[in-house]
Amino acid sequence: MFDAIARVYDPMNRVLTAGLDGRWRRRAAEAVVRSGDRVLDACCGTGDLAVADERAGGTVTGLDFSERMLERARRKSASIEWVQGDALALPFPDGSFDAVTVGFGVRNVVDLPRGLAELRRVLKPGGRLGVLDITTPRGILRPFYRVWFDRLVPLLGKALPGGSAYTYLPASVRRFPSAPELADLIRAAGFDQVDYRLFAGGIVALHTGMAA
Ligand SMILES: C[S@@+](CC[C@H](N)C(=O)[O-])C[C@H]1O[C@@H](n2cnc3c(N)ncnc32)[C@H](O)[C@@H]1O
């Protein structure tokens, strides 16, 4: 599916977030990456968060299982190491990284507790995790959000070449844990100091934690 949407992924991101996704990625990178860190961006897709991690001072490895997404990522930075691999069985020894980021990726990982445990495994003790993803807002924005994700996003996807896979997005958001539930799952995977902040009126959450 991600191979199929690779071509439209970046323009869809810009349109769906009204151009705000760049700012969220920068804030995620700045929250967890320190200058000189070895950083993994898991589920890196077309590489925008990996590039933000590099700008924040990291030496970055981006990993994704979709070759087509990685093709796009490779064009954005020659100094990032781009690796094709599975986030559920990361091809790195224990304690390889100082920081790990995941942008709009954990929602798609089929076994979330196992995926989070893998992220913990490849972090050094004290290493930092940043998880940026869509979440379900409460209160006044909720009905607008339902119309946006359940009706407009699939319609927009169908209008773009290769974008029909965007019909997956509403379902993937609906089955994803709420921000407090995701914080609990991150804690259960072996992270301390777990916290989250919400962006865009609660539509996007940035979870952070420290490897115990
Ligand atoms: C919605 S995209 C996010 C891309 C990018 N991180 C961003 O911020 O735009 C989700 C990505 O997760 C990747 N993905 C999903 N499950 C994966 C897994 N188990 N291992 C590696 N990549 C995975 C997909 O191939 C896809 O590129």
Ligand as a Chemical Component Dictionary entry (heavy atoms), coordinates in Angstrom:
data_LIG
# 
_chem_comp.id                   LIG 
_chem_comp.type                 NON-POLYMER 
_chem_comp.pdbx_formal_charge   0 
_chem_comp.three_letter_code    LIG 
# 
loop_
_chem_comp_atom.comp_id 
_chem_comp_atom.atom_id 
_chem_comp_atom.alt_atom_id 
_chem_comp_atom.type_symbol 
_chem_comp_atom.charge 
_chem_comp_atom.model_Cartn_x 
_chem_comp_atom.model_Cartn_y 
_chem_comp_atom.model_Cartn_z 
_chem_comp_atom.pdbx_ordinal 
LIG C1  C1  C 0  2.183 7.306  7.074  1  
LIG S1  S1  S 1  3.817 6.877  6.585  2  
LIG C2  C2  C 0  4.828 7.954  7.536  3  
LIG C3  C3  C 0  6.090 8.362  6.845  4  
LIG C4  C4  C 0  6.999 9.373  7.559  5  
LIG N1  N1  N 0  7.493 8.889  8.818  6  
LIG C5  C5  C 0  6.352 10.721 7.758  7  
LIG O1  O1  O 0  6.523 11.292 8.832  8  
LIG O2  O2  O -1 5.720 11.221 6.849  9  
LIG C6  C6  C 0  4.020 5.340  7.423  10 
LIG C7  C7  C 0  5.255 4.588  6.988  11 
LIG O3  O3  O 0  5.418 3.466  7.862  12 
LIG C8  C8  C 0  5.994 2.412  7.103  13 
LIG N2  N2  N 0  5.796 1.177  7.872  14 
LIG C9  C9  C 0  4.639 0.677  8.365  15 
LIG N3  N3  N 0  4.891 -0.465 9.039  16 
LIG C10 C10 C 0  6.237 -0.683 8.968  17 
LIG C11 C11 C 0  7.099 -1.693 9.467  18 
LIG N4  N4  N 0  6.641 -2.720 10.188 19 
LIG N5  N5  N 0  8.403 -1.579 9.209  20 
LIG C12 C12 C 0  8.905 -0.542 8.481  21 
LIG N6  N6  N 0  8.143 0.437  7.973  22 
LIG C13 C13 C 0  6.814 0.368  8.214  23 
LIG C14 C14 C 0  5.276 2.495  5.772  24 
LIG O4  O4  O 0  5.986 1.856  4.730  25 
LIG C15 C15 C 0  5.184 4.011  5.576  26 
LIG O5  O5  O 0  6.244 4.524  4.808  27 
# 
loop_
_chem_comp_bond.comp_id 
_chem_comp_bond.atom_id_1 
_chem_comp_bond.atom_id_2 
_chem_comp_bond.value_order 
_chem_comp_bond.pdbx_ordinal 
LIG C1  S1  SING 1  
LIG S1  C2  SING 2  
LIG S1  C6  SING 3  
LIG C2  C3  SING 4  
LIG C3  C4  SING 5  
LIG C4  N1  SING 6  
LIG C4  C5  SING 7  
LIG C5  O1  DOUB 8  
LIG C5  O2  SING 9  
LIG C6  C7  SING 10 
LIG C7  O3  SING 11 
LIG C7  C15 SING 12 
LIG O3  C8  SING 13 
LIG C8  N2  SING 14 
LIG C8  C14 SING 15 
LIG N2  C9  SING 16 
LIG N2  C13 SING 17 
LIG C9  N3  DOUB 18 
LIG N3  C10 SING 19 
LIG C10 C11 SING 20 
LIG C10 C13 DOUB 21 
LIG C11 N4  SING 22 
LIG C11 N5  DOUB 23 
LIG N5  C12 SING 24 
LIG C12 N6  DOUB 25 
LIG N6  C13 SING 26 
LIG C14 O4  SING 27 
LIG C14 C15 SING 28 
LIG C15 O5  SING 29 
# 
